[in-house]
Amino acid sequence: MWILGISAFYHDSAAALIKDGRIVAAAQEERFTRIKHDPAFPQKAVQYCVEEAGISGDEIEHVVFFDKPFLKFERLLETYTAFAPRGFRSFRMAIPLWLREKLFQKDLLAKELKMALGEDDWLNKLLFSEHHFSHAASAFYPSPFEEAAVLTLDGVGEWATTSVAIGKGSDLKIIKEIHFPHSLGLLYSAFTYYIGMKVNSGEYKLMGLAPYGEPKYKDKILDHLIDLKEDGSFWLDQSYFDYCAGLTMTNKKFDDLFGQPVRAAETEITQFHMDIAASIQAVTEEAMLRLTRALAKETGQENLCLAGGVALNCVANGKVLRDGAFKNVWIQPAAGDAGGALGAALAIWHIHEQQPRAALETNQRDAMQGSYLGPSFAQDDIEKRLSEAGAKFAAVNDNDLLDKVSDDLIEERAVGWFQGRMEFGPRALGGRSILGDPRSPRMQKTLNLRVKYRESFRPFAPSVMREDVADWFEMDTDSPYMLLVGDVVEQKRRDMTDEEKSLFGIEKLNIARSDIPAVTHVDYSARVQTVHGDTNRKYHDLLKRFKDKTGCAVLVNTSFNVRGEPIVCTPEDAFRCFMGSDIETLVIGNCYLRKEDQDPALCQDYKDAFELD
């Protein structure tokens, strides 16, 4: 049975296709349209999934949407009623859209499916899942666990902002929820807004900024904004926020509490903003630790699954794992709304169709296939596309390719690495990555400012072969999806001088802290990706070749895009990004390109090609 899952109309629209419970394809719409966080119906992602499967639309038995529009409309009406007359302007803007489209979403979805896949009885094939159940299903069903507690945290679904479920076999039941407007995700987004970054986009920047500051305002947040109970349940004082009925996240009372107004976008980030970031990060970690400790005691489960946008906070995830309340933790790599498409499809197979979960194969860590679920391109197709784009390249065998790329990395060249299927989720995992030498003290700044065109403080992640991870980081566990943070091991760290230790804020940026300074954050942490030969052989082989030549088993891995651009999807996307940035080497399949060999007329001003994130 073919089941198509869809998430759309908020942010990070996506489609996922499963057959008899096995994941066949999944992708975000933004990768095809080149619009970051594209919220539109995922027409191109749907078409990709069907083409990848080699089927026609009429072979799909169910199409399932990841949430329930009527319940969302109920929340909207009840919220505006509760806050009336305040918020009338926001209400007046929202209601026409709901009356025109969202209340009749079933008809809209059927119309979009017809445009994407042709005529069919789409109305009768459509089903709807609840938002947090879709998240929970995306976390539990692909996990390696037969039983687990499932915790989902995000901004808001229909009503729920936090939910707890218990999964056993093919059964999954939500047992408790926290409801809007009390939301850990919205609290974090309020601080994202307050320090001048985009909501639903800049939260990971807030997390990256936190280690530069001190959590000076943690107690103020806990005393005024959030009443956090010992069991992790919480209540937010709405007098400080404006997201219920207004057009902003925070208000003047919030500004007055911290003593400064909202930072204007792209203006100077000060020590105050770093301390604010450190404070809300500390509160988020405390909330997640209290939640997971209480959940472990209450359920008696050893295993924990996580999903929802807050589960992308890899610093908090790492602390939950190290805390040990749960023996094992598994996080859905597409933890945000995109993953809801996959969870909705899996929920229909296991709950609606009452089908059992398939046993994992011997070498499988989970059912996500490394999250390599997007498009791939055959070598002859790559060569044809590059030739038509005017690229100058050499087609080389695998061994020569690994030699050339490892030598380029040693020479501190930035390498665009495009291999196999595109990743599903927000992280580049060695399918669509920009790579660098982590030993270079200049690499972080070079990649941020000259290649990615983004803020210099933003950290980069290390990729390391799974068998070598404990030699470099204080962890010895799988982290294939770059969703756990661990510290660099003591023996790889560099002793700091007294003068260096006395530095504050952004001054810490250019101080080498370890043998791999390009991936060591200012607090010695790193967002680790373990690379496994069974899911990404070529990337694993490159890491091994680099280690054989240098003794270093780690590479810098950042997403193949510039700031504000979705991760590249096609060879043409990759070549454009290569020619519009300071990436010096490009590898697509077995095609090897150097910037100095290209026609200068093909260079383009890429820096301002995309809206800033």
Disulfide bonds with the S-S distance in Angstrom:
none
